[in-house]
Amino acid sequence: MKALKVIKDPEAFQLLADDTRRKIVYLLRVNEKNVSQLASELNLTPQAVYHHAKKLLKGGLIEVTREERCGHLIESYYRATAEMFQFSHGKTTAQKLHSKQLAKEQMTTALNALKKLGFNLKYNETKISQLVDAQVELEECCTDISKLENEIYEMNDLDLLTKKNVENLAGTLLMSEDEFIRQHENRKKFRELLISLVEK
């Protein structure tokens, strides 16, 4: 299992928009499991779990680790293909890739975490959507380093935080002056949106 896998396929984005599939991937990060074990933990029928597992397998988010004969049947054991997944959507917007809902859920989770840290924030669906759009603009405004992403994340001698740092440094080095200015403007817009959530 890789520490991190970069996912660029829009279909895979859509797969994880489903809560049950996210739970399956989460469970399979810890241990390999068969359909019956997953069904028991998720309180679902084996048929429902098999349906989800088949889609996750096709999307490259889980893999078969082994097969075991059980009477007349062969039972497959699955595990996640990585401990963490990074979704990279290059120069296409999150909306077009049907990942907007997932991005909004992640933003809501992050904002809730900030509230637990003591930040007095007030937000609604519209504000969250604006933040997600601004974040997408920030990520997409400048040089596309997607060609280097796979190389960076396959450097097994680096830990995850260092890989992320290498990615950021490479992006900065490849940026033109105009892109740098545009990124600064987008970062300022994102910050202003975030600050607008703070209640006085």
N, C-alpha and C positions, 0 to 999 in steps of 0.2 A: 504494500500500500504506500502510495506517495504521500509526502507531507502536505503538498498542495498541488492541485490540478487546475489549470486555466481552462475554462469552458467558454467557447466562442459560438457554439451552435445555438441559434435562437430557440430551437425546439427544446433544448435542455433547460433554458430559462423558464419556459412554460411548464415543464414537468414539475419544477420545484415551487410553482405557484400553488400547488395542491398541498394542503396541510398533512394529509396521510403520507404522501410520498416524502415530505421533509422528515417526518417521524421515522420512516423506514430507513432513510439514509443515515439519520442520526444514530439509530440503534445499531446499524451495520458498521459504524465507525469504531465501535467498541469491540464487538465480537462477530464472528461469522455466525449466521443463523439460517435455518431452512424456513420454508413458507409456514409450516405448522407452528414453529416457535414464534415467528413474527405475528401470526394471527392471534396466538394466545396473549402475547404482550399488548397488542393493539386492540384486543377485543373485537376482532373482525373475522369474517369467514376466510378459510384458506383460499377460496376462489377469488375473493376481492383482493387479497394480498398478492396472489399470483399475477393478477391483472396489472397491479401497480408495479410489481417487480419486473415484469416483462418490459414495461415502458422504460423503467429506470435502467435496465440492462441495455436496451437499444440506445438510450441517451448517453451511455458511458459513465453513469454515475455510480453503478454497482457492477460487480463481476461475480462469476461463478468461481468459487475457490476449490470445490471438490464435489464429487457426486457419490452417493452411497446407495447401494441396493437395499430396498426395504420390501421384502416379499417379491411381488411381481413388478413393483414400481422402482424407478430410480429417482431418488430425492436429491435435489441440488442444494448446496449451501452457498450463501451469498455473503459478500462484504462490500463496503464502500470502496471505491477506487482511490480515494484520498481522504486524509483527515480533514482537510479544508478545501473548499472550492472557491476559486475567484472567477467571477463572471466578467468577461471582457467583451464589450460590444463595439469596439473600434469606433468608427465614424458614423454609426447609426444610432438614433435616439432610442432611449429605453421604451418609449411608447410604441415605436414600430416593432420592437422585438417582444412585445407582449409581456415585458417584465416590469411594467410600471407598478402593478399592484404589489409585487414582491418588494420592489424598491421602497414603496410607501410603507409596507410593513416593517422593513428594516429601519427606516427613518423613525417610525413611531417607537420602535423598541429602543433606539438610541436616545430619543428625546425623553422617554420614560426613565432611562438610566440616568440622564442628567438631572431629572427631578429628584431621583433618589439621592443624588449627590448634593442636593440642596438648592439647585437652580429653580427659581420661581418662574416656570414657563407656562404659557397658555397658548394652545394651538388647536386647530380644527383641520378638517379634511383638506380645505383649500390651502391653508398655510403649509401643510405637509407636502401637498402636490407641488406648490411653488418651490419649496426647498429641494425636492427631488429633481425638478427641472433645472434648477440653478446648479445643483451638483453635477448633473449630466453635462451641462454646458461647460462647467469647470474642468471636468475630466476629458471632454472632447475638443476643447478649444485649440489645442496645440498639436505639436508633432506627434504623429502616430508611431508608437514604438512597438506595435504588436508583433512585428517581425523579430524583435529581440526577446519578447516575453518568454517564449518556449525555451530559448537558450538560457535565459536567466534562471527560470524555475527548474531547469534540469541540472543546475550547478549544485550537486549533492554535498559539496564541501561547505556550503553556506547555509545558515539557519534561515528561517522564514522572514524574520525581521530584517536581516541583512539583504536578502533577495529583494524585499520591498524597497529598501533604501537604494540598492543598485538600480532598480527600475526608475525611481524618482530622479536619481542623479543622471542617468542616461537620457531621460526625458528633458531635463534642464539643459544638458550639453547639446542636444539636437535642436533646441528651440531657436527660432529666429528672433530678432529684436521685436518685431511686430507681434509675434506670438506671445512673447514674454509680457508685453504691455497688455495684450488682450487677456491673458491669464490673470494678471494683476487686477484688471477691471472686473472680471468674473468672480474672483476671490472676494473682492470688496462687496459686490452685489450679494454674494452668498452670506457674508458676514452680517450685512445690514438686515437681510431677511431673518437670520438667526437671532440677532439682537432684538428685532421687532417682537419676538415671542416672549421676551422677559417682561414680567409684570413689575411695575414699580411699587 
